[in-house]
Amino acid sequence: MEFESEEYTSNAMWFVAGAAVGATLALLFAPASGRTTRRRIKHVARRGGIALERTGQDLMDKSKELYEKGRGLADEAAEMFERGKKLVEG
């Protein structure tokens, strides 16, 4: 399940990056004045930045969640080890 969310996030990042590059190239080759083209590029870049920021935040949230799960598993493993050690010693 976690692998699927990582794959989804990775695919989303590549999609956003590809869309930004494609939109920028389309604007550069579109017949428009320099001022209009620069304004469009600025708009597309701003939207791409917002999308990347959201994706980055999602990655941070998922990373924190995975860290907490891993930490819980490590704590459980340490607890089981101590219980097993007491059984053997005792």
BELCOR-V13801 format. One record per backbone hydrogen bond with DSSP energy under -0.5 kcal/mol. NH is the residue of the N-H (numbers start at 1). CO is the residue of the C=O. E is the energy in kcal/mol with one decimal. If there is no record, write none. Layout:
BEGIN
{{NH & CO & E} {NH & CO & E}}
END
This chain:
BEGIN
{{5 & 1 & -1.5} {6 & 2 & -2.2} {7 & 3 & -2.6} {8 & 4 & -2.5} {9 & 5 & -2.4} {10 & 6 & -2.5} {11 & 7 & -2.7} {12 & 8 & -2.6} {13 & 9 & -2.3} {14 & 10 & -2.3} {15 & 11 & -2.4} {16 & 12 & -2.5} {17 & 13 & -2.5} {18 & 14 & -2.7} {19 & 15 & -2.7} {20 & 16 & -2.4} {21 & 17 & -2.3} {22 & 18 & -2.8} {23 & 19 & -2.7} {24 & 20 & -2.3} {25 & 21 & -2.5} {26 & 22 & -2.4} {27 & 23 & -2.2} {28 & 24 & -2.3} {29 & 25 & -1.9} {30 & 26 & -0.8} {32 & 30 & -1.3} {37 & 33 & -2.7} {38 & 34 & -2.7} {39 & 35 & -2.2} {40 & 36 & -2.4} {41 & 37 & -2.7} {42 & 38 & -2.5} {43 & 39 & -2.1} {44 & 40 & -2.8} {45 & 41 & -2.9} {46 & 42 & -2.2} {47 & 43 & -2.3} {48 & 44 & -2.7} {49 & 45 & -2.5} {50 & 46 & -2.2} {51 & 47 & -2.3} {52 & 48 & -2.6} {53 & 49 & -2.4} {54 & 50 & -2.3} {55 & 51 & -2.3} {56 & 52 & -2.8} {57 & 53 & -2.3} {58 & 54 & -2.4} {59 & 55 & -2.4} {60 & 56 & -2.4} {61 & 57 & -2.6} {62 & 58 & -2.6} {63 & 59 & -2.6} {64 & 60 & -2.5} {65 & 61 & -2.2} {66 & 62 & -2.6} {67 & 63 & -2.5} {68 & 64 & -2.5} {69 & 65 & -2.2} {70 & 66 & -2.7} {71 & 67 & -2.7} {72 & 68 & -2.3} {73 & 69 & -2.4} {74 & 70 & -2.4} {75 & 71 & -2.4} {76 & 72 & -2.4} {77 & 73 & -2.6} {78 & 74 & -2.4} {79 & 75 & -2.2} {80 & 76 & -2.6} {81 & 77 & -2.4} {82 & 78 & -2.2} {83 & 79 & -2.3} {84 & 80 & -2.8} {85 & 81 & -2.5} {86 & 82 & -2.2} {87 & 83 & -2.1} {88 & 84 & -2.2} {89 & 85 & -2.4} {90 & 86 & -2.1}}
END
